[in-house]
Amino acid sequence: MKIKVILACCLALFLFNNAMATTVKIAFDADPISLDPHEQLSESTLQFSHLTFDPLLRWKKNGEFEPRLATRWQRIGPKTVRFFLRQNIHFSSGNSFSAKDVIYTVERLKKSPDFRAMFDTIESVEKVDEYTIDVHSSHSNPLLLNIMTYVFPMDKLFYQDQDQIIKYGETFASRNVSGTGPFILVSRDLGSRMELKRNPNYWDKSSKGNVDTIILTPIRADSTRLAALLSGDVDFIFPVSPIDIERTQKVSRIQLVTLPCTRILLLHMNQNRRKEFQDVRVRKAINLAINQSLIVDKILKGYATPAGQLSAEPFLGHLDSLKPQYDLTQALELMKQAGYEKGFRISMMAPNNRYMNDEKVAQAIAAMLSRINITVDLKTLPKAQYFQEFDKRSADMMILGWQSDTMDSNNLFEYIIACPDQKIGLGAYNASEYCHAGINNGIRLANQEMNIKKRTQLLQSIEQTLYDDAAIVPLYWQSLIWASKTNVDIQHIVNGQNYPYLGDLFIEQ
C-alpha cells in the first residue's frame, strides 16, 4: 500500500510540475548573429547577453542602477571604484563565479573591435579578494558605472585559450555559451529557431519570472510576425509596424506597449569614397533635401521624433536650437553653387529587417535625393549581411541606428563621429570617414570632465560643429513598439534600450 501511495504522490507531483511549466514563444525581427557577447556591439547581442549571462549592474526604468552580479559598489579614489561581487554563483558549465571571471571579461572587452572604445578608459581591474575587485580608470571617469553595465562576466575556465574574437567568424565563443543568466541555451539554428530553458540554479530567487522555456523565432516580415501573434502561434513580438498598430489595438486579447527611445537613425555619407561629399555644400544640400518630418508622419505613422542632431533630449549634448533643416529650394541652390546642378549617381545600402520600416525609409530617402538630381542605386539586405557590408564601407551612403550604450552623448560621438582608429576602436561605426581633430579632442575631454556644466558645454559644442559641418544626416529617434497576448506581462520587463529582462517575465496561467 505504501508503494502505491508513493507512486501516486510522485505522479501527482510530476503532473503538477508539468502543468505549471510555462513556455513563451517570441518572434523578433532578427536573431543574434553570434553567441559571443563581445563579437558585435548590437541590440540583439545585448538582448541575448541578458538571457544567458548576467551584468554586474543594469539600468532600471527610472534611470538608476540595479545591482546584479555586483551587490554594491563604492568610490575609493578619484579614479577607482570598488565592486563587491555576489557569492555562491555558478556558470551553466558548473564552474564557480568569482573575481577572476570579471577581470578576464574586462580584459577581453578591451580587445574587442566593437567594445574597446568604450572600455579604453579602464586602465585595469585588480583583485582585492575572491569577491571584491577595484576598477581603475586611466583618469577621472564620469561614466564608469554606465560602462560597467556592459560587463557580463564570462566563464574564464570555460572560454580561456579558445576565446578569439572574429567578427562574422566561426569560433568557440560564437558557438558555445557558459553564463550565469536566467536561461541556458538548449539549441540554435541561426536564422530559424533558438530554444532556451530556465536555469535551475539561477541566483535571483526574488524574481517574479515564471517562464521555463523560451522559443525565439526570427520573422523578418512585419505582417507575418503580427499574423503569428494574432493566430496564437507566438506570445510576444517586436517590433510592430506603425501601419499595423490600429489593427492590433482592435484585438481584445492583444496588448501594445510603446516607449520613446533615444536610438538615433542616421545616414552616413562616405567622404573617402566620394569627393562630392567632401564639399560641405553638398552635404548640407543632402540634409536639406531629406524631409525627416514626412518620413516620420507617413512611413512611421508618428512613432518617432524627427531629428536635427544625434543627441536625444535626455542627453547632455542636446541643443534645443538644432532642428531638422528641410528646404528643397535652398538644397538645389547649394548643389548649383557646388557645381553639381545636374547631380550625380551614388550607391546606397540599408538593412531591410533591422529598424522599423527601414527598407521603406531607405526608398523614401532615395526618392527625396532624386529631387536634387542625385540618383541613388539602392540595395537592401538582411541585418546579418548588411552589417558585414557596413564594416567594409561597401556603399557611398549607409544607414545606421545607434542607441547610446552609456545613455550619454559621448558614446554616439566615440563610435559614429570620431576619426576612425582601429587600434583603440574610436570611430568603429563612422561610415562617413569624417574626421575632425577638434571633435576628437572634445570627446577626450568629455570622458574626463566631472563637472556637469563644463561637460555639457563640451558635448553641445560637438553637436553644434556636426550641425555646421553637416557631417551626417540625422533622421529620427524611433519609438519602440511591442505586442503580446494580454496574459504575458511585458509592461514590466521592456525598457527604452530594448533589452527586455525576460528572466523577470511573468505569464498568467
VEXNUVO-424094 format. One record per residue (C-alpha): residue number from 1; x, y, z. Coordinates in Angstrom, 2 decimals, always signed. Layout:
<recs>
[rec NUM; [X; Y; Z]],
...
</recs>
This chain:
<recs>
[rec 1; [+0.00; +0.00; +0.00]],
[rec 2; [+2.82; +2.40; +0.90]],
[rec 3; [+4.44; +1.85; -2.51]],
[rec 4; [+1.16; +2.67; -4.24]],
[rec 5; [+0.81; +5.88; -2.22]],
[rec 6; [+4.37; +6.93; -3.01]],
[rec 7; [+3.86; +6.25; -6.72]],
[rec 8; [+0.60; +8.20; -6.67]],
[rec 9; [+2.29; +11.15; -4.99]],
[rec 10; [+5.17; +11.09; -7.48]],
[rec 11; [+2.72; +11.00; -10.37]],
[rec 12; [+0.73; +13.89; -8.92]],
[rec 13; [+3.91; +15.91; -8.40]],
[rec 14; [+5.03; +15.17; -11.97]],
[rec 15; [+1.67; +16.25; -13.40]],
[rec 16; [+1.66; +19.38; -11.21]],
[rec 17; [+5.14; +20.42; -12.31]],
[rec 18; [+4.28; +19.88; -15.97]],
[rec 19; [+1.01; +21.81; -15.60]],
[rec 20; [+2.98; +24.74; -14.14]],
[rec 21; [+5.69; +24.62; -16.80]],
[rec 22; [+5.45; +27.83; -18.83]],
[rec 23; [+6.69; +28.32; -22.36]],
[rec 24; [+6.81; +31.69; -24.11]],
[rec 25; [+7.19; +31.88; -27.88]],
[rec 26; [+8.79; +35.08; -29.10]],
[rec 27; [+9.14; +36.44; -32.62]],
[rec 28; [+11.65; +39.25; -33.12]],
[rec 29; [+12.70; +40.65; -36.49]],
[rec 30; [+16.16; +39.05; -36.28]],
[rec 31; [+18.28; +36.86; -34.03]],
[rec 32; [+21.85; +37.49; -32.79]],
[rec 33; [+24.48; +36.77; -35.42]],
[rec 34; [+26.72; +35.14; -32.81]],
[rec 35; [+26.67; +33.71; -29.30]],
[rec 36; [+29.85; +35.60; -28.46]],
[rec 37; [+28.81; +38.58; -26.29]],
[rec 38; [+31.82; +40.60; -27.46]],
[rec 39; [+31.74; +39.98; -31.21]],
[rec 40; [+29.28; +42.71; -32.15]],
[rec 41; [+28.03; +45.69; -30.17]],
[rec 42; [+24.39; +45.37; -31.21]],
[rec 43; [+20.92; +45.28; -29.74]],
[rec 44; [+20.38; +41.59; -30.48]],
[rec 45; [+23.74; +40.66; -28.90]],
[rec 46; [+22.86; +42.55; -25.73]],
[rec 47; [+19.37; +41.03; -25.64]],
[rec 48; [+20.98; +37.59; -25.77]],
[rec 49; [+23.51; +38.58; -23.09]],
[rec 50; [+20.68; +39.47; -20.69]],
[rec 51; [+19.21; +36.00; -21.31]],
[rec 52; [+22.22; +33.76; -20.79]],
[rec 53; [+24.71; +35.95; -18.93]],
[rec 54; [+24.28; +38.50; -16.13]],
[rec 55; [+25.65; +42.04; -15.95]],
[rec 56; [+27.40; +43.44; -12.91]],
[rec 57; [+24.63; +46.03; -12.78]],
[rec 58; [+21.79; +47.07; -15.07]],
[rec 59; [+19.55; +50.04; -15.77]],
[rec 60; [+16.17; +50.47; -14.13]],
[rec 61; [+13.36; +52.34; -15.89]],
[rec 62; [+13.86; +55.35; -13.64]],
[rec 63; [+17.45; +55.72; -14.86]],
[rec 64; [+19.04; +54.35; -11.70]],
[rec 65; [+21.34; +51.34; -11.48]],
[rec 66; [+20.24; +47.97; -10.12]],
[rec 67; [+22.81; +45.59; -8.58]],
[rec 68; [+23.13; +42.20; -10.28]],
[rec 69; [+26.36; +40.19; -10.03]],
[rec 70; [+27.79; +43.16; -8.17]],
[rec 71; [+25.83; +43.57; -4.93]],
[rec 72; [+27.16; +47.08; -4.27]],
[rec 73; [+29.98; +49.46; -5.15]],
[rec 74; [+31.81; +52.42; -3.67]],
[rec 75; [+34.25; +55.03; -4.91]],
[rec 76; [+37.55; +54.73; -3.06]],
[rec 77; [+39.55; +57.28; -5.03]],
[rec 78; [+39.22; +59.78; -7.87]],
[rec 79; [+39.99; +57.05; -10.43]],
[rec 80; [+38.88; +53.88; -8.63]],
[rec 81; [+35.55; +52.20; -7.86]],
[rec 82; [+35.36; +49.06; -5.74]],
[rec 83; [+32.76; +46.39; -6.64]],
[rec 84; [+31.56; +43.74; -4.23]],
[rec 85; [+30.53; +40.57; -6.06]],
[rec 86; [+27.73; +38.14; -5.41]],
[rec 87; [+28.87; +34.84; -3.86]],
[rec 88; [+27.83; +31.21; -4.42]],
[rec 89; [+27.09; +31.79; -8.11]],
[rec 90; [+27.80; +29.16; -10.76]],
[rec 91; [+28.06; +29.30; -14.52]],
[rec 92; [+25.97; +26.91; -16.59]],
[rec 93; [+29.14; +24.81; -17.03]],
[rec 94; [+29.20; +24.26; -13.28]],
[rec 95; [+32.27; +26.44; -12.73]],
[rec 96; [+32.14; +28.88; -9.81]],
[rec 97; [+31.94; +32.63; -10.41]],
[rec 98; [+34.48; +34.90; -8.74]],
[rec 99; [+36.65; +37.97; -9.28]],
[rec 100; [+38.86; +36.16; -11.80]],
[rec 101; [+35.94; +35.98; -14.25]],
[rec 102; [+35.24; +39.72; -14.10]],
[rec 103; [+38.90; +40.56; -14.63]],
[rec 104; [+39.07; +38.13; -17.56]],
[rec 105; [+35.91; +39.62; -19.10]],
[rec 106; [+37.07; +43.24; -18.91]],
[rec 107; [+40.43; +42.29; -20.43]],
[rec 108; [+38.59; +40.59; -23.29]],
[rec 109; [+36.27; +43.59; -23.78]],
[rec 110; [+39.34; +45.81; -24.15]],
[rec 111; [+40.43; +43.60; -27.08]],
[rec 112; [+37.04; +43.53; -28.82]],
[rec 113; [+36.95; +45.63; -32.02]],
[rec 114; [+33.42; +46.77; -31.18]],
[rec 115; [+33.68; +47.30; -27.41]],
[rec 116; [+37.22; +48.51; -26.85]],
[rec 117; [+36.47; +52.20; -27.50]],
[rec 118; [+34.04; +52.12; -24.58]],
[rec 119; [+36.48; +50.29; -22.30]],
[rec 120; [+39.58; +52.21; -23.34]],
[rec 121; [+39.27; +54.46; -20.28]],
[rec 122; [+39.50; +51.47; -17.91]],
[rec 123; [+43.19; +51.01; -17.14]],
[rec 124; [+42.96; +47.81; -15.11]],
[rec 125; [+40.85; +45.63; -12.84]],
[rec 126; [+42.53; +44.50; -9.63]],
[rec 127; [+41.50; +41.54; -7.48]],
[rec 128; [+41.14; +42.55; -3.82]],
[rec 129; [+39.83; +39.14; -2.78]],
[rec 130; [+37.75; +36.34; -4.33]],
[rec 131; [+34.62; +38.52; -4.38]],
[rec 132; [+35.94; +42.09; -4.48]],
[rec 133; [+37.53; +43.99; -7.35]],
[rec 134; [+38.86; +47.51; -7.87]],
[rec 135; [+38.26; +49.06; -11.28]],
[rec 136; [+40.92; +51.65; -12.08]],
[rec 137; [+40.35; +54.30; -14.74]],
[rec 138; [+43.21; +56.00; -16.54]],
[rec 139; [+41.69; +59.33; -15.48]],
[rec 140; [+38.60; +60.67; -13.73]],
[rec 141; [+35.65; +58.93; -15.36]],
[rec 142; [+32.08; +60.32; -15.12]],
[rec 143; [+30.63; +57.29; -16.93]],
[rec 144; [+32.31; +54.38; -15.18]],
[rec 145; [+29.08; +52.85; -13.82]],
[rec 146; [+27.38; +53.31; -17.19]],
[rec 147; [+30.22; +51.40; -18.84]],
[rec 148; [+30.14; +48.58; -16.31]],
[rec 149; [+26.55; +47.72; -17.28]],
[rec 150; [+28.20; +46.10; -20.33]],
[rec 151; [+30.29; +43.71; -18.26]],
[rec 152; [+28.54; +40.34; -18.48]],
[rec 153; [+31.09; +38.11; -16.73]],
[rec 154; [+32.25; +35.19; -18.85]],
[rec 155; [+33.38; +31.82; -17.54]],
[rec 156; [+37.19; +32.06; -17.63]],
[rec 157; [+37.77; +28.34; -17.18]],
[rec 158; [+35.30; +27.55; -19.97]],
[rec 159; [+36.49; +30.06; -22.58]],
[rec 160; [+40.18; +30.58; -21.82]],
[rec 161; [+42.65; +29.63; -24.58]],
[rec 162; [+39.82; +29.35; -27.15]],
[rec 163; [+38.37; +32.83; -26.86]],
[rec 164; [+39.48; +34.62; -30.02]],
[rec 165; [+37.06; +37.28; -31.30]],
[rec 166; [+36.43; +37.14; -35.05]],
[rec 167; [+33.59; +39.21; -36.45]],
[rec 168; [+31.27; +37.02; -38.51]],
[rec 169; [+33.70; +34.14; -37.98]],
[rec 170; [+33.45; +30.60; -36.63]],
[rec 171; [+34.95; +30.48; -33.15]],
[rec 172; [+34.40; +28.54; -29.94]],
[rec 173; [+32.78; +31.57; -28.29]],
[rec 174; [+30.46; +32.15; -31.25]],
[rec 175; [+29.05; +28.62; -30.89]],
[rec 176; [+29.21; +27.87; -27.14]],
[rec 177; [+27.84; +29.57; -24.03]],
[rec 178; [+28.54; +29.37; -20.33]],
[rec 179; [+26.90; +32.17; -18.39]],
[rec 180; [+25.22; +32.87; -15.07]],
[rec 181; [+21.97; +34.17; -16.59]],
[rec 182; [+18.35; +33.17; -16.05]],
[rec 183; [+18.33; +30.87; -19.09]],
[rec 184; [+20.56; +28.20; -20.60]],
[rec 185; [+20.81; +27.74; -24.34]],
[rec 186; [+19.42; +24.38; -25.47]],
[rec 187; [+19.59; +24.64; -29.26]],
[rec 188; [+20.14; +27.17; -32.00]],
[rec 189; [+19.50; +27.15; -35.71]],
[rec 190; [+20.78; +30.50; -36.98]],
[rec 191; [+18.04; +32.48; -38.67]],
[rec 192; [+15.38; +29.90; -37.80]],
[rec 193; [+14.99; +29.00; -34.12]],
[rec 194; [+16.56; +29.28; -30.70]],
[rec 195; [+15.42; +27.44; -27.58]],
[rec 196; [+16.39; +28.26; -24.00]],
[rec 197; [+15.50; +26.59; -20.71]],
[rec 198; [+15.26; +28.14; -17.27]],
[rec 199; [+18.50; +27.94; -15.32]],
[rec 200; [+17.55; +25.74; -12.32]],
[rec 201; [+20.41; +27.22; -10.30]],
[rec 202; [+19.70; +30.88; -11.09]],
[rec 203; [+20.58; +33.03; -8.12]],
[rec 204; [+17.71; +35.58; -8.32]],
[rec 205; [+15.02; +33.81; -6.28]],
[rec 206; [+13.14; +37.10; -5.70]],
[rec 207; [+12.32; +37.47; -9.39]],
[rec 208; [+8.65; +37.03; -10.30]],
[rec 209; [+9.66; +35.41; -13.58]],
[rec 210; [+7.93; +32.09; -14.18]],
[rec 211; [+8.96; +31.24; -17.72]],
[rec 212; [+10.57; +27.80; -18.02]],
[rec 213; [+11.18; +27.71; -21.78]],
[rec 214; [+11.75; +30.42; -24.37]],
[rec 215; [+11.47; +29.70; -28.07]],
[rec 216; [+12.81; +32.56; -30.18]],
[rec 217; [+11.88; +32.65; -33.85]],
[rec 218; [+13.18; +35.40; -36.13]],
[rec 219; [+10.44; +36.60; -38.51]],
[rec 220; [+11.61; +39.34; -40.83]],
[rec 221; [+8.30; +40.48; -42.35]],
[rec 222; [+6.19; +42.76; -40.14]],
[rec 223; [+2.90; +41.34; -41.41]],
[rec 224; [+3.99; +37.73; -40.94]],
[rec 225; [+5.25; +38.44; -37.44]],
[rec 226; [+1.95; +40.08; -36.46]],
[rec 227; [-0.04; +37.27; -38.08]],
[rec 228; [+1.86; +34.78; -35.91]],
[rec 229; [+0.77; +36.69; -32.79]],
[rec 230; [-2.84; +37.07; -33.89]],
[rec 231; [-3.09; +33.37; -34.72]],
[rec 232; [-1.66; +32.38; -31.36]],
[rec 233; [+1.48; +30.80; -32.80]],
[rec 234; [+3.64; +33.18; -30.73]],
[rec 235; [+3.05; +35.09; -27.49]],
[rec 236; [+5.26; +38.17; -27.83]],
[rec 237; [+6.61; +40.11; -30.83]],
[rec 238; [+8.89; +43.02; -31.64]],
[rec 239; [+8.69; +45.29; -33.49]],
[rec 240; [+5.15; +46.16; -34.52]],
[rec 241; [+4.95; +48.15; -37.73]],
[rec 242; [+3.23; +51.52; -37.27]],
[rec 243; [+0.82; +50.69; -40.09]],
[rec 244; [-0.38; +47.68; -38.05]],
[rec 245; [-0.97; +49.49; -34.78]],
[rec 246; [-4.60; +50.47; -35.37]],
[rec 247; [-5.45; +46.92; -36.44]],
[rec 248; [-3.67; +45.45; -33.42]],
[rec 249; [-5.42; +47.77; -30.96]],
[rec 250; [-8.80; +46.36; -32.04]],
[rec 251; [-7.90; +42.83; -30.90]],
[rec 252; [-9.01; +42.45; -27.28]],
[rec 253; [-6.66; +39.59; -26.42]],
[rec 254; [-3.58; +41.54; -27.60]],
[rec 255; [-1.80; +44.38; -25.79]],
[rec 256; [+0.53; +47.02; -27.20]],
[rec 257; [+3.34; +48.62; -25.24]],
[rec 258; [+5.17; +51.66; -26.66]],
[rec 259; [+8.08; +53.64; -25.26]],
[rec 260; [+10.05; +56.61; -26.56]],
[rec 261; [+13.64; +55.72; -27.36]],
[rec 262; [+16.92; +57.59; -27.67]],
[rec 263; [+18.10; +55.42; -30.59]],
[rec 264; [+19.09; +57.73; -33.46]],
[rec 265; [+18.70; +56.70; -37.09]],
[rec 266; [+21.16; +58.46; -39.37]],
[rec 267; [+22.60; +58.47; -42.85]],
[rec 268; [+26.35; +58.25; -43.43]],
[rec 269; [+27.96; +59.97; -46.46]],
[rec 270; [+31.36; +58.40; -47.18]],
[rec 271; [+33.83; +61.19; -47.85]],
[rec 272; [+36.64; +58.81; -48.80]],
[rec 273; [+34.55; +57.11; -51.49]],
[rec 274; [+33.00; +60.26; -52.98]],
[rec 275; [+34.78; +63.56; -53.50]],
[rec 276; [+31.37; +65.24; -53.81]],
[rec 277; [+30.75; +64.51; -50.13]],
[rec 278; [+33.94; +66.35; -49.19]],
[rec 279; [+32.14; +69.59; -50.15]],
[rec 280; [+30.15; +70.90; -47.17]],
[rec 281; [+27.67; +72.49; -49.60]],
[rec 282; [+26.78; +69.07; -50.99]],
[rec 283; [+26.43; +67.58; -47.51]],
[rec 284; [+24.20; +70.47; -46.47]],
[rec 285; [+22.14; +70.09; -49.65]],
[rec 286; [+21.55; +66.41; -48.84]],
[rec 287; [+20.50; +67.33; -45.30]],
[rec 288; [+18.12; +69.95; -46.66]],
[rec 289; [+16.63; +67.59; -49.26]],
[rec 290; [+15.60; +64.91; -46.75]],
[rec 291; [+12.29; +65.59; -45.08]],
[rec 292; [+12.51; +63.86; -41.70]],
[rec 293; [+9.05; +65.00; -40.61]],
[rec 294; [+7.43; +63.50; -43.70]],
[rec 295; [+9.21; +60.17; -43.11]],
[rec 296; [+8.01; +60.11; -39.51]],
[rec 297; [+4.43; +61.06; -40.40]],
[rec 298; [+3.87; +58.92; -43.48]],
[rec 299; [+6.11; +55.87; -43.01]],
[rec 300; [+6.43; +55.63; -39.23]],
[rec 301; [+2.91; +56.97; -38.52]],
[rec 302; [+4.21; +59.32; -35.84]],
[rec 303; [+6.07; +56.65; -33.85]],
[rec 304; [+9.36; +58.54; -33.98]],
[rec 305; [+10.69; +62.07; -33.45]],
[rec 306; [+12.36; +63.94; -36.36]],
[rec 307; [+15.99; +64.68; -35.51]],
[rec 308; [+18.33; +67.53; -36.34]],
[rec 309; [+21.19; +66.20; -34.21]],
[rec 310; [+22.50; +62.97; -32.70]],
[rec 311; [+21.76; +63.69; -29.03]],
[rec 312; [+18.22; +62.95; -27.89]],
[rec 313; [+16.61; +65.38; -25.45]],
[rec 314; [+17.61; +63.49; -22.26]],
[rec 315; [+21.32; +63.64; -23.19]],
[rec 316; [+23.67; +66.40; -22.05]],
[rec 317; [+24.75; +67.20; -25.61]],
[rec 318; [+21.22; +68.02; -26.81]],
[rec 319; [+20.64; +71.56; -28.13]],
[rec 320; [+17.05; +72.73; -28.49]],
[rec 321; [+18.10; +75.06; -31.31]],
[rec 322; [+19.20; +72.24; -33.65]],
[rec 323; [+16.17; +71.25; -35.71]],
[rec 324; [+15.69; +69.29; -38.97]],
[rec 325; [+16.56; +71.58; -41.87]],
[rec 326; [+14.27; +70.55; -44.78]],
[rec 327; [+14.37; +73.20; -47.52]],
[rec 328; [+14.36; +71.91; -51.09]],
[rec 329; [+14.88; +75.32; -52.72]],
[rec 330; [+17.99; +76.00; -50.68]],
[rec 331; [+19.23; +72.46; -51.32]],
[rec 332; [+19.05; +72.97; -55.09]],
[rec 333; [+20.85; +76.29; -54.77]],
[rec 334; [+23.70; +74.71; -52.78]],
[rec 335; [+24.06; +71.93; -55.37]],
[rec 336; [+24.34; +74.61; -58.05]],
[rec 337; [+26.94; +76.56; -56.04]],
[rec 338; [+28.98; +73.39; -55.60]],
[rec 339; [+28.95; +72.75; -59.36]],
[rec 340; [+26.59; +69.77; -59.20]],
[rec 341; [+23.41; +71.30; -60.56]],
[rec 342; [+22.98; +68.29; -62.86]],
[rec 343; [+23.63; +65.93; -59.96]],
[rec 344; [+25.48; +62.60; -59.85]],
[rec 345; [+24.86; +58.91; -59.20]],
[rec 346; [+25.69; +57.16; -55.92]],
[rec 347; [+25.31; +53.76; -54.27]],
[rec 348; [+23.36; +53.30; -51.07]],
[rec 349; [+22.86; +50.32; -48.76]],
[rec 350; [+20.33; +49.82; -45.98]],
[rec 351; [+19.07; +46.94; -43.86]],
[rec 352; [+15.62; +45.53; -44.51]],
[rec 353; [+14.94; +43.86; -41.15]],
[rec 354; [+16.87; +45.83; -38.54]],
[rec 355; [+14.98; +49.06; -37.87]],
[rec 356; [+11.32; +49.98; -38.03]],
[rec 357; [+10.25; +50.03; -41.71]],
[rec 358; [+13.91; +50.50; -42.64]],
[rec 359; [+13.54; +49.45; -46.29]],
[rec 360; [+10.67; +51.89; -46.87]],
[rec 361; [+12.64; +54.66; -45.18]],
[rec 362; [+15.62; +53.99; -47.46]],
[rec 363; [+13.36; +54.06; -50.52]],
[rec 364; [+11.90; +57.39; -49.39]],
[rec 365; [+15.37; +58.88; -48.92]],
[rec 366; [+16.35; +57.77; -52.43]],
[rec 367; [+13.24; +59.44; -53.84]],
[rec 368; [+13.93; +62.66; -51.94]],
[rec 369; [+17.53; +62.83; -53.17]],
[rec 370; [+16.34; +62.45; -56.75]],
[rec 371; [+14.70; +65.87; -56.37]],
[rec 372; [+18.17; +67.45; -56.17]],
[rec 373; [+19.34; +65.26; -59.09]],
[rec 374; [+21.20; +62.68; -57.03]],
[rec 375; [+20.40; +59.26; -58.48]],
[rec 376; [+20.57; +56.52; -55.85]],
[rec 377; [+21.32; +52.88; -56.64]],
[rec 378; [+19.73; +51.35; -53.55]],
[rec 379; [+20.45; +47.86; -52.25]],
[rec 380; [+18.81; +46.49; -49.10]],
[rec 381; [+19.98; +43.42; -47.19]],
[rec 382; [+19.02; +41.36; -44.12]],
[rec 383; [+20.75; +42.51; -40.96]],
[rec 384; [+23.47; +39.85; -40.81]],
[rec 385; [+24.59; +40.51; -44.38]],
[rec 386; [+24.13; +44.26; -44.15]],
[rec 387; [+26.49; +44.81; -41.24]],
[rec 388; [+29.22; +42.81; -42.92]],
[rec 389; [+28.92; +45.23; -45.84]],
[rec 390; [+28.72; +48.17; -43.42]],
[rec 391; [+32.01; +47.16; -41.82]],
[rec 392; [+33.57; +47.10; -45.30]],
[rec 393; [+32.06; +50.52; -46.13]],
[rec 394; [+30.64; +48.97; -49.30]],
[rec 395; [+28.42; +51.87; -50.38]],
[rec 396; [+28.61; +55.63; -50.72]],
[rec 397; [+25.70; +56.07; -48.33]],
[rec 398; [+24.73; +53.74; -45.50]],
[rec 399; [+22.02; +53.83; -42.85]],
[rec 400; [+22.82; +53.23; -39.19]],
[rec 401; [+20.83; +53.21; -35.98]],
[rec 402; [+22.62; +53.76; -32.68]],
[rec 403; [+21.43; +53.51; -29.12]],
[rec 404; [+23.93; +55.19; -26.82]],
[rec 405; [+25.44; +52.36; -24.81]],
[rec 406; [+26.14; +54.63; -21.86]],
[rec 407; [+22.94; +56.71; -22.23]],
[rec 408; [+25.22; +59.65; -22.93]],
[rec 409; [+26.07; +61.79; -25.96]],
[rec 410; [+29.75; +60.94; -25.92]],
[rec 411; [+29.11; +57.29; -26.78]],
[rec 412; [+27.45; +58.45; -30.00]],
[rec 413; [+30.42; +60.63; -30.83]],
[rec 414; [+33.01; +57.96; -29.98]],
[rec 415; [+31.53; +55.33; -32.27]],
[rec 416; [+29.80; +57.28; -35.06]],
[rec 417; [+31.78; +60.52; -35.43]],
[rec 418; [+35.34; +60.16; -34.08]],
[rec 419; [+38.21; +59.84; -36.56]],
[rec 420; [+38.42; +56.09; -37.26]],
[rec 421; [+41.18; +54.43; -35.23]],
[rec 422; [+41.20; +50.63; -35.31]],
[rec 423; [+43.83; +50.41; -32.59]],
[rec 424; [+41.64; +51.93; -29.88]],
[rec 425; [+38.24; +51.38; -31.51]],
[rec 426; [+37.21; +55.02; -31.97]],
[rec 427; [+35.03; +55.68; -35.00]],
[rec 428; [+34.25; +51.97; -35.37]],
[rec 429; [+30.88; +52.81; -36.98]],
[rec 430; [+31.94; +56.03; -38.72]],
[rec 431; [+30.98; +55.04; -42.27]],
[rec 432; [+31.22; +58.70; -43.29]],
[rec 433; [+35.01; +58.52; -42.77]],
[rec 434; [+34.56; +62.01; -41.35]],
[rec 435; [+37.45; +63.28; -39.23]],
[rec 436; [+37.63; +66.46; -37.16]],
[rec 437; [+40.55; +66.88; -34.76]],
[rec 438; [+38.62; +69.36; -32.60]],
[rec 439; [+35.81; +66.87; -32.09]],
[rec 440; [+38.25; +64.11; -31.14]],
[rec 441; [+39.75; +66.42; -28.53]],
[rec 442; [+36.29; +67.29; -27.22]],
[rec 443; [+35.44; +63.60; -26.91]],
[rec 444; [+38.63; +63.02; -24.91]],
[rec 445; [+37.96; +65.94; -22.56]],
[rec 446; [+34.30; +64.98; -22.03]],
[rec 447; [+35.38; +61.49; -20.97]],
[rec 448; [+37.33; +63.05; -18.10]],
[rec 449; [+35.23; +66.04; -17.08]],
[rec 450; [+33.39; +65.50; -13.78]],
[rec 451; [+31.82; +68.99; -13.67]],
[rec 452; [+28.41; +68.55; -15.28]],
[rec 453; [+28.17; +72.15; -16.53]],
[rec 454; [+31.57; +72.03; -18.25]],
[rec 455; [+30.83; +68.57; -19.62]],
[rec 456; [+27.52; +69.75; -21.07]],
[rec 457; [+29.28; +72.62; -22.83]],
[rec 458; [+31.82; +70.24; -24.35]],
[rec 459; [+29.16; +67.87; -25.68]],
[rec 460; [+26.92; +70.63; -27.00]],
[rec 461; [+29.90; +72.18; -28.78]],
[rec 462; [+30.44; +68.88; -30.62]],
[rec 463; [+26.78; +68.77; -31.66]],
[rec 464; [+26.98; +72.33; -32.99]],
[rec 465; [+30.09; +71.51; -35.01]],
[rec 466; [+28.43; +68.45; -36.54]],
[rec 467; [+25.40; +70.53; -37.45]],
[rec 468; [+27.50; +73.27; -39.06]],
[rec 469; [+29.59; +70.70; -40.95]],
[rec 470; [+26.56; +68.62; -41.98]],
[rec 471; [+28.82; +65.67; -41.17]],
[rec 472; [+25.97; +63.15; -41.25]],
[rec 473; [+22.21; +63.27; -41.81]],
[rec 474; [+20.28; +62.78; -38.55]],
[rec 475; [+16.93; +61.18; -39.40]],
[rec 476; [+14.84; +60.44; -36.30]],
[rec 477; [+14.66; +58.86; -32.87]],
[rec 478; [+12.38; +55.87; -33.31]],
[rec 479; [+9.85; +54.67; -30.75]],
[rec 480; [+9.80; +51.09; -29.52]],
[rec 481; [+6.61; +49.09; -30.04]],
[rec 482; [+6.00; +45.62; -28.61]],
[rec 483; [+2.87; +43.47; -28.66]],
[rec 484; [+1.90; +40.37; -26.73]],
[rec 485; [-1.01; +38.31; -25.52]],
[rec 486; [-2.69; +40.00; -22.57]],
[rec 487; [-1.60; +37.29; -20.11]],
[rec 488; [+2.07; +37.96; -20.90]],
[rec 489; [+3.20; +40.78; -18.60]],
[rec 490; [+5.67; +42.56; -20.88]],
[rec 491; [+4.88; +46.01; -19.45]],
[rec 492; [+7.27; +45.48; -16.55]],
[rec 493; [+10.20; +43.89; -18.40]],
[rec 494; [+10.62; +46.10; -21.50]],
[rec 495; [+12.69; +49.28; -21.46]],
[rec 496; [+13.86; +52.16; -23.63]],
[rec 497; [+17.08; +50.36; -24.56]],
[rec 498; [+15.09; +47.35; -25.82]],
[rec 499; [+16.83; +44.77; -23.66]],
[rec 500; [+13.73; +43.02; -22.26]],
[rec 501; [+14.54; +41.43; -18.91]],
[rec 502; [+12.95; +38.11; -19.87]],
[rec 503; [+14.20; +36.44; -16.72]],
[rec 504; [+11.57; +38.52; -14.87]],
[rec 505; [+8.75; +37.82; -17.31]],
[rec 506; [+5.55; +36.60; -15.66]],
[rec 507; [+2.81; +34.76; -17.54]],
[rec 508; [-0.62; +34.27; -16.02]],
[rec 509; [-1.74; +30.66; -16.22]],
</recs>
